[in-house]
């Protein structure tokens, strides 16, 4: 039985963060605490601030990292709130920031959260359930054109118009299972990937404003790093990776940072065999000059 979360590219993340025992680090995507715990284990007088917008995941992270609680501060908030997380902990600059942009197995395997194709549940997909917009709102209320544009722009799904047309005709759609069926009826399976995968991804990205918040994070972090501080980002989608690559290149051209990963870092065959979901992951790292 697989664990509810596998810390993707863990060894590589720690290598590029170059953890110092007295350093101050931020895990802006604490999730269930895997990367946070690994950082805390390597600290002595240092500190790691564990942030997450998903309160339920953050509660689990507290439990999973309890043995190192004296080295960890927890913060419930999204990427744009990073400055406040630092301020509340009397921190001006940090030695490293880690962002793992993947969705945890806990979120995917909890049907009621509405993230998964495999676990039937309400069309939710909110990482922060205090927010109002859900996937159901988008699926059932957008015009056919707007829904097609969303699926194409966020999910890079070339068959978005056909999918959108089928969704509109099948309304109301209230569960993940029903949505998956409707999409599959419109664009039948041709390979290993479920034909609704990119549609689900697009809805999740839009519900949580993930790409927009990533843009904000990429603007915020470099200015919060100490000289020599490092920013490590794990992406799982080409749209995210392109944003990270461009932002790092901009920092390098401006003379503010140096790119540590001349070639993107990918998981080993062994890691992929242990956790198939890591196959699409990519790591990029930047060091502040």
C-alpha positions as CSV (number, residue, x, y, z in Angstrom):
1,X,0.0,0.0,0.0
2,X,1.4,3.4,-1.0
3,X,1.6,6.2,1.5
4,X,-0.9,9.1,1.2
5,X,1.9,11.3,0.1
6,X,5.3,10.8,-1.5
7,X,7.8,13.6,-1.3
8,X,8.8,14.0,-4.9
9,X,12.5,14.7,-5.7
10,X,13.2,14.8,-2.0
11,X,17.0,14.2,-2.1
12,X,17.4,16.6,-5.0
13,X,15.3,19.3,-3.3
14,X,17.5,19.1,-0.2
15,X,20.7,19.1,-2.3
16,X,19.7,22.3,-4.1
17,X,18.5,24.0,-0.9
18,X,21.9,23.3,0.6
19,X,20.5,23.2,4.1
20,X,22.6,24.9,6.8
21,X,22.0,23.8,10.5
22,X,21.4,27.4,11.5
23,X,19.5,28.5,8.4
24,X,15.9,29.8,8.0
25,X,13.8,28.1,5.3
26,X,10.3,28.3,4.0
27,X,8.3,25.4,2.6
28,X,5.5,27.3,0.9
29,X,3.7,24.1,0.0
30,X,3.9,22.1,3.3
31,X,1.2,19.6,2.2
32,X,1.5,16.7,4.6
33,X,4.9,17.7,5.8
34,X,7.3,15.5,3.9
35,X,9.7,18.1,2.7
36,X,9.2,20.2,5.8
37,X,10.2,17.3,8.0
38,X,13.3,16.5,6.0
39,X,14.4,20.1,6.2
40,X,13.7,20.3,10.0
41,X,15.7,17.1,10.5
42,X,18.8,18.9,9.2
43,X,18.5,21.9,11.4
44,X,20.0,22.7,14.8
45,X,19.4,26.3,15.7
46,X,17.6,27.0,12.4
47,X,13.9,27.3,11.6
48,X,11.5,26.2,8.8
49,X,8.2,28.0,8.2
50,X,5.7,25.6,6.8
51,X,2.9,27.3,4.8
52,X,-0.1,25.8,3.1
53,X,-3.5,27.2,1.9
54,X,-5.2,23.9,2.6
55,X,-6.0,23.9,6.4
56,X,-6.7,20.2,6.4
57,X,-3.3,19.3,4.9
58,X,-1.6,21.7,7.3
59,X,-3.2,20.0,10.3
60,X,-1.8,16.7,9.0
61,X,1.6,18.2,8.5
62,X,1.6,19.3,12.2
63,X,0.9,15.7,13.2
64,X,3.5,14.2,10.8
65,X,6.2,16.7,11.9
66,X,5.4,16.7,15.6
67,X,8.9,15.3,16.5
68,X,10.5,18.5,15.1
69,X,7.9,21.0,16.2
70,X,10.4,23.2,18.0
71,X,12.1,23.9,14.7
72,X,8.9,24.5,12.7
73,X,6.4,27.4,12.5
74,X,3.1,26.7,10.7
75,X,1.2,29.2,8.7
76,X,-2.1,28.9,7.0
77,X,-2.1,31.0,3.8
78,X,-1.5,31.1,0.1
79,X,1.6,32.2,-1.9
80,X,0.8,36.0,-1.8
81,X,0.7,35.9,2.0
82,X,4.4,34.8,2.2
83,X,5.5,38.3,3.4
84,X,3.0,38.1,6.2
85,X,4.2,34.6,7.2
86,X,7.7,36.0,7.5
87,X,6.6,39.1,9.4
88,X,4.7,37.1,11.9
89,X,7.8,35.1,12.6
90,X,10.1,38.2,12.8
91,X,12.0,37.1,9.8
92,X,13.2,39.5,7.1
93,X,15.2,37.3,4.8
94,X,15.6,33.5,4.5
95,X,18.2,31.0,3.3
96,X,15.9,29.0,1.1
97,X,12.4,28.6,-0.2
98,X,10.9,25.4,-1.5
99,X,7.7,25.1,-3.6
100,X,6.3,21.7,-4.6
101,X,3.4,22.5,-6.9
102,X,1.9,19.0,-7.0
103,X,-1.4,17.9,-5.5
104,X,-1.0,15.5,-2.5
105,X,-2.3,11.9,-2.6
106,X,-4.5,12.9,0.4
107,X,-6.3,15.5,-1.7
108,X,-6.6,13.2,-4.6
109,X,-7.8,10.2,-2.6
110,X,-10.4,12.1,-0.5
111,X,-13.5,11.9,-2.8
112,X,-15.3,14.8,-1.1
113,X,-12.5,17.2,-2.0
114,X,-13.4,16.7,-5.7
115,X,-9.9,16.6,-7.1
116,X,-9.8,13.1,-8.4
117,X,-11.0,11.2,-11.5
118,X,-10.8,8.0,-9.5
119,X,-12.7,8.9,-6.4
120,X,-16.3,10.1,-7.0
121,X,-17.4,13.1,-5.0
122,X,-18.8,16.6,-5.3
123,X,-17.3,18.9,-7.9
124,X,-15.3,21.0,-5.4
125,X,-11.5,21.2,-6.0
126,X,-11.0,24.1,-3.6
127,X,-7.6,23.9,-1.8
128,X,-9.0,26.4,0.7
129,X,-12.6,25.4,1.5
130,X,-13.3,28.8,3.0
131,X,-13.3,30.2,-0.5
132,X,-16.5,30.3,-2.5
133,X,-15.7,29.3,-6.1
134,X,-15.9,25.6,-6.9
135,X,-15.5,23.5,-10.0
136,X,-19.2,23.0,-10.0
137,X,-19.8,26.7,-10.5
138,X,-17.5,26.7,-13.5
139,X,-18.9,23.5,-15.0
140,X,-22.5,24.5,-14.7
141,X,-22.5,28.3,-15.1
142,X,-19.9,29.3,-17.7
143,X,-21.0,29.8,-21.3
144,X,-19.9,27.1,-23.7
145,X,-17.2,29.4,-25.2
146,X,-15.8,30.5,-21.9
147,X,-15.7,26.9,-20.6
148,X,-13.9,25.8,-23.8
149,X,-11.4,28.7,-23.5
150,X,-10.7,27.8,-19.8
151,X,-10.1,24.1,-20.7
152,X,-7.8,25.1,-23.5
153,X,-5.8,27.8,-21.7
154,X,-5.4,26.2,-18.4
155,X,-5.4,22.5,-19.4
156,X,-3.8,22.8,-22.8
157,X,-6.5,20.5,-24.1
158,X,-6.8,20.8,-27.8
159,X,-10.3,19.1,-27.8
160,X,-11.7,21.7,-25.5
161,X,-14.6,22.8,-27.8
162,X,-15.9,19.3,-28.2
163,X,-15.6,18.7,-24.4
164,X,-17.3,22.0,-23.5
165,X,-20.2,21.3,-25.9
166,X,-20.7,17.9,-24.3
167,X,-20.6,19.4,-20.7
168,X,-23.1,22.1,-21.5
169,X,-25.5,19.5,-23.0
170,X,-25.2,17.3,-20.0
171,X,-25.8,20.0,-17.3
172,X,-26.3,19.9,-14.4
173,X,-23.1,18.0,-13.6
174,X,-22.6,17.8,-9.8
175,X,-20.0,15.0,-9.3
176,X,-16.5,14.2,-10.4
177,X,-17.6,10.8,-11.6
178,X,-20.3,12.3,-13.8
179,X,-18.0,14.9,-15.3
180,X,-15.4,12.2,-16.1
181,X,-18.1,10.2,-17.9
182,X,-19.3,13.1,-19.9
183,X,-15.8,14.0,-21.1
184,X,-14.9,10.4,-21.9
185,X,-18.1,10.2,-24.0
186,X,-17.0,13.2,-26.0
187,X,-13.3,12.3,-26.5
188,X,-12.8,8.6,-26.0
189,X,-9.7,7.2,-24.4
190,X,-6.7,6.7,-26.8
191,X,-3.9,6.0,-24.4
192,X,-3.1,5.4,-20.7
193,X,-4.2,8.9,-19.6
194,X,-7.9,9.3,-18.9
195,X,-9.4,11.7,-21.5
196,X,-10.7,14.0,-18.7
197,X,-7.3,14.5,-17.0
198,X,-6.6,17.9,-18.7
199,X,-10.1,19.1,-18.1
200,X,-9.9,18.3,-14.4
201,X,-6.5,20.0,-14.2
202,X,-7.8,23.1,-15.9
203,X,-10.7,23.4,-13.5
204,X,-8.4,22.9,-10.5
205,X,-6.0,25.6,-11.7
206,X,-8.8,28.1,-12.3
207,X,-10.7,27.3,-9.0
208,X,-7.5,27.9,-7.0
209,X,-6.0,30.7,-9.2
210,X,-2.8,28.5,-9.1
211,X,-1.1,30.0,-12.2
212,X,-1.8,33.6,-11.0
213,X,-0.6,32.8,-7.5
214,X,2.6,31.2,-8.9
215,X,3.3,34.4,-10.8
216,X,3.0,36.3,-7.5
217,X,5.3,33.8,-5.7
218,X,7.9,34.1,-8.4
219,X,7.9,37.9,-7.9
220,X,8.0,37.8,-4.1
221,X,10.6,35.1,-3.3
222,X,13.8,36.5,-4.9
223,X,13.6,39.7,-2.8
224,X,13.1,37.6,0.4
225,X,16.3,35.6,-0.1
226,X,19.5,36.4,1.7
227,X,22.6,36.7,-0.6
228,X,23.4,33.1,-1.5
229,X,19.9,32.0,-0.6
230,X,18.2,29.5,-2.8
231,X,14.7,29.1,-4.4
232,X,13.8,25.5,-5.4
233,X,10.6,24.9,-7.4
234,X,9.0,21.5,-8.4
235,X,6.5,21.6,-11.2
236,X,4.3,19.0,-12.7
237,X,2.8,20.8,-15.7
238,X,4.4,22.5,-18.7
239,X,2.5,25.7,-18.0
240,X,4.0,26.0,-14.6
241,X,7.5,25.0,-15.7
242,X,7.6,27.6,-18.4
243,X,6.7,30.3,-15.9
244,X,9.4,29.2,-13.5
245,X,12.0,29.0,-16.3
246,X,11.2,32.5,-17.6
247,X,11.2,34.0,-14.1
248,X,14.6,32.5,-13.3
249,X,16.0,33.6,-16.6
250,X,14.8,37.1,-15.9
251,X,16.6,37.1,-12.5
252,X,19.8,35.9,-14.1
253,X,19.7,38.5,-16.9
254,X,19.1,41.2,-14.4
255,X,22.2,40.1,-12.5
256,X,20.2,39.3,-9.3
257,X,20.6,35.5,-9.4
258,X,22.2,32.5,-11.0
259,X,20.4,29.5,-12.3
260,X,21.8,26.3,-10.6
261,X,19.9,23.9,-12.8
262,X,21.3,24.5,-16.3
263,X,19.2,21.4,-17.3
264,X,16.0,20.7,-15.6
265,X,16.2,17.9,-12.9
266,X,13.9,15.0,-13.3
267,X,13.2,12.0,-11.0
268,X,15.2,8.8,-11.3
269,X,13.8,5.6,-12.8
270,X,13.8,4.2,-9.3
271,X,11.6,7.1,-8.0
272,X,9.2,6.7,-10.9
273,X,8.9,3.0,-10.2
274,X,8.1,3.8,-6.5
275,X,5.7,6.7,-7.3
276,X,4.4,6.8,-10.8
277,X,2.9,10.3,-10.2
278,X,6.4,11.7,-10.0
279,X,7.0,11.0,-13.7
280,X,6.1,14.5,-14.9
281,X,7.9,16.4,-12.1
282,X,10.7,18.8,-12.9
283,X,13.0,20.7,-10.5
284,X,14.5,24.1,-11.1
285,X,16.7,26.1,-8.7
286,X,17.9,29.7,-8.4
287,X,20.5,31.2,-6.1
288,X,20.4,34.9,-5.2
289,X,23.6,36.8,-5.9
